[in-house]
Amino acid sequence: MQVFRHFPIISIEPIGLTIGNFDGIHIGHQALIQKLIEESKARKLIPSVMTFEPHPKEFFTPENAPSRLTSLREKLEFFLSYGIKKVFVCAFNQKFANISSNIFMHQILKEQLQARLIIVGDDFRFGTKRSAGIEDLRKNLFELFEVSRVDIDGRRVSSSIIRDHLKEGRFKDVTHYLGRPYMISGKVVEGDKRGRSMGFPTANIHMKHIRPALTGVYAVKLGNKNGVANLGVRPTIAGIPKLLLEVHLLNFNEDIYRQHVQVTFLEKIRDEIKFKNIDALIEQIKKDILYATHYFEKQRI
């Protein structure tokens, strides 16, 4: 899979293209991608994705921007697994926001990218101030497929609903909307070994998520290993400005530093709270481990 940080002057091969933020890669996004793969193959086009970094709302209203479900790397990993061949990562800034719909359609999509097929959702908008939409693409002779919304129990599948479910710890609902369990990936890095000093060594995961959609203590899988994760700011120890993802693996004592891993969230144990002292924190960690152990025994996973 090729990843482009800028638009080529002209693409060598014509492409089929879908466009969007794709935060979470939920089942609605997957429907777009599957349609893209299917229709591109039928026309011998290169299945391609255009996405944005940062999220447009992070650019326009950073103080009110939604939390990220997936980092850019995670999105790229998903695109690769689905068979996408080209990804155009657009730097969303004021210059990009000011591109008119006509320039976007004719210069970027038609001339530079050689887009012959466009696959979008039924609410797709583009151009300065989202001034254009699906009918504009049709009028300008793009071969276009409009993919209808995907509903579960009468509700449109959306990234915002998934964020709400994650915040409340409703992981069964999250799995339905994503089509898979929720996970965060990152590299295992050296920590301050505070957990080890308390008798609970942890794998410290370097996240690309500045503001994850969930915080607290969870039963998780790190790869195929069972564990307990804390995603938060460690308020009892001192408190830190940046969220950390730390995973204590059950019955495991091997070196996994520098490995890129996936942490799958399965069950919320509790919110992160500040304890009166370290001893109280240690007692709670023991309870968290016992809870997770019982959970995995019950689930037999």
C-alpha positions in Angstrom: 0.0 0.0 0.0 1.3 3.4 -0.9 0.8 6.4 1.4 0.9 9.9 0.0 1.3 13.1 2.1 0.7 15.3 -1.0 -1.2 15.0 -4.2 0.9 13.8 -7.2 1.1 16.2 -10.2 -0.7 13.4 -12.1 -1.4 9.8 -11.1 0.0 7.1 -13.4 -3.0 4.8 -13.0 -6.7 5.8 -12.8 -8.2 5.1 -9.4 -11.5 4.4 -7.5 -11.7 6.7 -4.5 -13.6 7.0 -1.3 -13.2 10.1 0.9 -13.7 10.7 4.6 -12.3 10.9 8.1 -12.9 7.2 8.9 -12.4 7.6 12.6 -13.0 4.2 14.1 -13.4 2.4 10.8 -16.9 1.3 12.0 -19.3 -0.9 10.0 -20.6 2.1 8.1 -17.0 2.9 6.9 -16.5 -0.7 6.1 -19.5 -0.7 3.8 -17.9 2.2 1.9 -14.6 0.4 1.6 -16.1 -2.9 0.6 -18.1 -1.2 -2.1 -15.0 0.6 -3.3 -13.0 -2.6 -3.5 -15.8 -4.4 -5.4 -16.5 -1.6 -7.9 -12.8 -0.8 -8.5 -12.0 -4.4 -9.2 -14.9 -4.6 -11.8 -13.4 -1.6 -13.6 -9.7 -2.5 -13.1 -9.1 0.7 -11.0 -6.8 1.1 -8.1 -8.9 1.2 -4.8 -7.8 4.3 -3.0 -8.8 6.4 0.1 -8.5 10.1 0.8 -8.5 11.0 4.5 -7.5 14.0 6.6 -5.0 14.8 9.3 -5.8 16.4 11.7 -9.6 15.8 11.8 -11.2 19.0 10.4 -12.9 19.7 13.8 -9.5 19.6 15.5 -8.5 22.3 13.1 -11.6 24.6 13.3 -12.6 24.0 17.0 -9.7 22.3 18.8 -11.3 23.0 22.2 -14.5 21.2 21.2 -13.1 18.5 18.9 -14.2 14.9 19.5 -11.8 12.4 21.0 -10.1 10.1 18.5 -11.2 6.5 18.1 -8.3 5.6 15.9 -4.8 7.1 15.3 -3.6 7.7 11.8 -1.4 4.6 12.0 -4.3 2.5 13.1 -6.4 3.7 10.2 -3.6 2.9 7.8 -3.3 -0.6 9.3 -7.0 -1.1 8.7 -6.9 0.2 5.1 -4.0 -2.2 4.3 -5.9 -5.2 5.8 -9.0 -4.4 3.6 -7.0 -4.3 0.4 -6.7 -0.5 -0.2 -3.7 0.2 -2.5 -3.3 4.0 -2.2 -4.0 6.4 0.7 -3.9 10.1 0.3 -3.4 11.8 3.8 -4.4 15.4 3.3 -2.9 17.9 5.7 -6.1 19.7 6.9 -5.1 23.3 7.3 -6.5 26.7 6.2 -5.1 26.3 2.7 -6.9 23.0 2.3 -10.1 24.3 3.9 -10.2 27.2 1.3 -10.1 24.9 -1.8 -13.2 25.5 -3.8 -15.5 22.6 -4.8 -14.7 23.2 -8.5 -10.9 23.1 -8.0 -11.3 20.0 -5.8 -13.4 18.2 -8.4 -11.6 19.2 -11.6 -8.0 19.8 -10.6 -7.5 17.4 -7.7 -9.9 14.5 -8.3 -10.0 14.5 -12.1 -6.6 15.8 -13.3 -4.2 15.0 -10.5 -5.6 11.8 -9.0 -7.2 10.5 -12.1 -10.3 9.5 -10.1 -12.7 7.6 -12.4 -15.0 6.3 -9.6 -16.2 8.0 -6.4 -17.8 6.1 -3.5 -19.2 8.3 -0.7 -21.8 8.2 2.1 -25.2 9.8 1.6 -24.2 12.8 3.7 -21.0 13.6 1.9 -20.1 17.3 1.6 -16.9 19.0 0.3 -15.4 22.3 -0.8 -15.2 25.7 1.0 -17.6 25.7 3.9 -18.9 22.3 2.8 -20.7 24.1 -0.1 -21.0 21.1 -2.5 -22.3 17.6 -2.3 -23.2 14.4 -4.1 -25.3 16.1 -6.9 -22.3 18.3 -7.8 -20.2 15.2 -8.3 -22.9 13.7 -10.5 -23.3 16.9 -12.6 -19.5 16.9 -13.3 -19.7 13.4 -14.8 -18.0 11.3 -12.1 -19.1 7.7 -11.9 -20.6 7.8 -8.5 -22.0 5.3 -5.9 -23.8 6.7 -2.9 -23.7 4.2 0.0 -26.7 4.5 2.3 -26.4 4.8 6.1 -26.0 1.7 8.2 -28.3 1.4 11.2 -28.4 -0.8 14.3 -31.6 -0.9 16.2 -32.9 2.1 14.3 -29.8 4.3 15.1 -27.3 5.4 12.5 -23.8 3.9 13.1 -21.5 6.8 13.8 -18.2 7.6 15.5 -20.0 9.8 18.0 -22.2 7.0 19.3 -19.2 4.7 19.6 -17.5 7.3 21.7 -20.5 7.5 24.0 -20.5 3.7 24.4 -16.8 3.6 25.1 -17.1 6.3 27.8 -19.9 4.3 29.5 -18.0 1.0 29.2 -20.6 -0.6 26.9 -18.2 -2.8 25.0 -20.8 -5.2 23.6 -22.4 -2.2 21.8 -19.0 -1.0 20.7 -18.2 -4.4 19.1 -21.6 -4.3 17.2 -20.9 -0.9 15.8 -17.2 -1.6 15.0 -17.7 -5.1 13.8 -14.8 -6.0 16.1 -13.6 -5.3 19.7 -12.1 -1.9 20.3 -8.4 -1.7 20.4 -5.5 0.8 20.7 -2.1 0.0 19.2 1.3 1.4 20.1 4.9 0.7 20.9 6.0 -0.7 24.2 8.4 1.8 25.7 10.5 2.2 28.8 8.6 3.6 31.8 9.5 4.8 35.2 9.1 1.3 36.6 6.7 2.6 39.3 4.4 -0.4 38.8 7.3 -2.9 39.2 8.3 -1.2 42.4 4.8 -1.9 43.8 4.9 -5.5 42.6 2.9 -5.1 39.4 5.2 -4.6 36.4 3.5 -3.0 33.4 4.0 -2.6 29.7 3.9 1.1 28.9 2.2 1.7 25.5 3.2 4.8 23.6 -0.1 6.0 22.2 -0.7 8.3 19.3 -4.1 9.2 20.8 -3.9 12.6 22.4 -7.4 12.4 23.8 -8.6 8.8 23.9 -12.3 8.1 24.0 -12.1 6.2 27.3 -10.3 6.3 30.6 -10.2 4.0 33.6 -9.2 0.4 34.5 -10.0 -2.5 32.1 -9.7 -6.2 31.5 -7.8 -6.3 28.2 -5.8 -8.5 25.8 -2.4 -7.5 24.7 -2.0 -9.6 21.7 -3.1 -13.0 23.0 -2.1 -12.3 26.6 -4.6 -11.5 29.3 -4.1 -8.3 31.3 -5.3 -5.3 33.3 -4.9 -1.9 31.8 -5.0 1.5 33.3 -5.6 4.4 30.9 -5.3 7.7 32.8 -3.1 10.1 34.6 -2.1 8.2 37.7 -3.6 10.7 40.2 -2.5 8.8 43.4 1.2 8.8 42.5 1.5 12.4 41.4 -0.7 13.0 38.4 0.6 13.6 34.9 -0.6 16.0 32.2 -0.7 13.3 29.5 -2.7 10.1 29.5 -0.8 6.9 29.8 -1.8 3.4 28.8 -0.2 0.8 31.1 -0.9 -2.9 31.0 -0.1 -5.5 33.7 0.0 -8.9 32.1 -1.3 -11.9 34.1 1.1 -14.8 34.5 3.6 -13.3 32.2 7.2 -12.2 32.7 8.9 -11.7 29.3 10.6 -8.8 27.7 8.4 -7.1 25.1 10.1 -3.7 25.0 10.1 -2.0 21.6 7.4 -4.3 20.2 4.4 -2.7 18.4 1.3 -4.2 20.1 -2.5 -4.1 20.1 -4.4 -3.7 23.3 -8.0 -4.9 23.0 -10.5 -3.5 25.6 -13.0 -6.1 26.8 -14.5 -5.1 30.2 -14.5 -2.0 32.3 -13.5 -2.7 35.9 -13.7 0.8 37.4 -13.0 4.5 36.9 -9.5 5.8 37.7 -9.6 7.4 41.2 -7.2 9.0 43.6 -6.4 6.9 46.7 -5.2 8.3 50.0 -1.9 6.5 49.8 0.2 4.0 47.9 -0.9 1.1 50.1 -4.5 1.7 49.3 -3.7 1.8 45.6 -1.8 -1.5 45.9 -4.8 -3.1 47.6 -7.1 -1.9 44.8 -4.8 -3.2 42.1 -4.9 -6.6 43.7 -8.7 -6.4 43.5 -8.5 -5.3 39.9 -6.3 -8.3 39.0 -8.7 -10.7 40.8 -11.6 -9.2 38.9 -9.8 -9.6 35.6 -8.8 -13.1 36.4 -12.4 -14.1 37.2 -13.5 -12.4 34.0 -11.1 -14.3 31.8 -12.0 -17.6 33.6 -15.7 -16.9 33.0 -15.2 -16.0 29.4 -12.6 -18.7 28.8 -10.5 -16.5 26.8 
